[in-house]
Amino acid sequence: MVDKTLELFDCGHRACGGCGAALAARLVTKAAGTNTIVVSATGCMEVFSTPYPETAWKVPWIHSLFENASAVASGVEASLKKQGRTEKVVIMAGDGATFDIGMICISGAFERGHDFTYICYDNEAYMNTGIQRSGATPYDASTTTSPAGKCSFGNKRPKKDIPQIIAAHGAPYVATASIAYPADLMQKVEKAINTVGPCYIQVHAPCCTGWGFEGEQTIAVAKLAIETGLWVNYEMVDGKVVKAKKVVRKPVEEYLKTQKRFRHLFKPTRQDAEIATIQAIADRNAEKYAIDIKLKKE
Amino acid sequence: MMQITEGSHAVADAVRLCRPQVIAAYPITPQTHIVEALADMVADCELDAEYLTVDNELSALSACIGASAAGSRTYSATTSQGLALMFEVCFNAAGMRLPIVMSIANRALGAPLSIWNDQQDSISLRDSGWLQFYAEDNQEATDLHYLAYRVAEDHSVLLPAFVCFDGFILSHTYEPIDTLSQEDIDRFLPKFSPYERLDAADPISFGMYATPEYYLEFRYEMDRALKESKAIIEKRGKEFGQMFGRDYSAMVEGYRLEDADTAIVAMGSICGTTKDAIDEMREEGKKVGLLKIRVFRPFPTEDLARALAHVQRVAVLDKNISLGAKGAVALEVKDALYGSGIPVKGYVIGLGGRDVRKKDIKAIVGLIGKGQGDMFYGLRTEVL
């Protein structure tokens, strides 16, 4: 049994106050326990947790490059197997390292079927380099490379559906989670770690600096993503959705209004058509994952 | 025991005797016969290794980084475009001080695409912190793998190593090889003992980032380790010689150089052709000798200066070109002989598999006799 009272991602790291990714690291390592080796990709988490000669990681940790964490993890896993060792391999990578630059290495590693758990902390842009768009950036979010302007509403494409792509590789367990629901996140990490084969968990991890909200609002913002249906927490076993968190849905603008990255949808003038497009994304999510709780008629 | 073996198969057999625990590789011509042979050995339980057939070369070396950091002896092989794809990972593996050994079946880099031999690929990674060994023949190509692991894993070195041998010219050529036994190699190459490893019982962080307060010192320590590895190469090369009769203590090796007035400096299989050309020129009374460079990184600056101190002129053969400058070996030799007054001329030769024959070596000796050099040799002017 894993002792969940242990703090394996230590305090004193350099993340912003209210960092969703730092909270993800803390919860994931808590759930994974001491018998874990963490492989990180280059990114915010790597930088804020390991400025030489300091480290926040109280489990063995390795970082090599931006795009190769899953290949490095493949090697770690093969080596442990060869040595007859029991440590679990956990990858921690951001959305840029996962959705974009790391995709070849990820595809190869999942196809080869290594026994590891891949955690993508998804803060929906390249935060470490100054909030540039990634394949995980949601529709209409303003970033430094997809800025809203006189003839732009920000990011022109919806978020890439990586969990489906990973599931298509035959991954036995794929899940999404949110830092706003820590018990659920930790249960999913435990499940993934104890499933043989390559597993994937995508964790919604709001970034106060990049999204533009106060640091004490991180959990509230993450919760609103779930409550509006713009983020769905679900589990897939052998490619099939087996569980999704149901909600009484709120309109998407309750979520959008909390963040500066969507401010241009409300000021100087309200952009009803754009907000309707985003609402349609939430509606499709709700239908696809059947998350709506139907309230009884009076 | 002498056996007639293809170069790639001889190398694969040498790798097997080194007992790598994790192999990760991606197929690329002319490296393929090596990784195919290793796959056969694993399939037949002749080699007890985890063999990862990865999705590209970047993943191959990245997997080696993970496996090496977790405490396993690791191996990969590549060439040309594959090595170029590993560029970033090569610097990373060296910076993380992981003693990975990788065979390079040297091949030209595109564009234009060429599958044939030159040494542009490994030379282009001369600044990455890897040891670079170059083999003249397949016997040397096999033996240098044993030496490479022995030196790279030394706790005073802890840097990865390339063992380079010319693609096709050596990799696909059958030669008699003195094959060693597992018992032999176990005596020479001890079990891998990592300096540090990823271990839940004793957690450490590998591959952190360094601020300007620390980075310079990291690079200095790598440079120092690489330079000090010369002493380890000498020691282990000598030990190998005492055990098996082939001494690799010298990083440069002279051939009929003692009384030569003209020295040719070269690396790789071209040295064999050069030796034959020298024998013929000697019969004509020309005092020509060869200085073969076996280790290009660390560069044997002092050894080379000592070995060439008595000659009147030096012709350097380069199977690579630092475009806009000169061949990389010529640049190093000029540096080593700076202030000696000995004229050094470079000749870029044999790129992209252009055959180099004895007559070419003789022609270059003629050119340097006339003071002509620092040039491409053998250009087909009719297609320019």
Interface residues (C-beta under 8 A of the other chain):
Chain A: T34 N35 T36 I37 V39 E46 V47 T50 P51 Y52 P53 T55 W57 K58 V59 P60 W61 I62 H63 S64 L65 E67 N68 A71 V72 A73 S74 G75 V76 E77 A78 S79 L80 K81 K82 Q83 E87 I104 C105 S107 G108 A109 E111 R112
Chain B: Q21 V22 A24 A49 E50 L52 T53 V54 D55 N56 L58 S59 A60 S62 A63 C64 I65 G66 A67 S68 A69 A70 G71 S72 T74 E88 V89 N92 M96 L198 D199 A200 D202 P203 I204 S205 F206 G207 M208 Y209 A210 T211 Y214
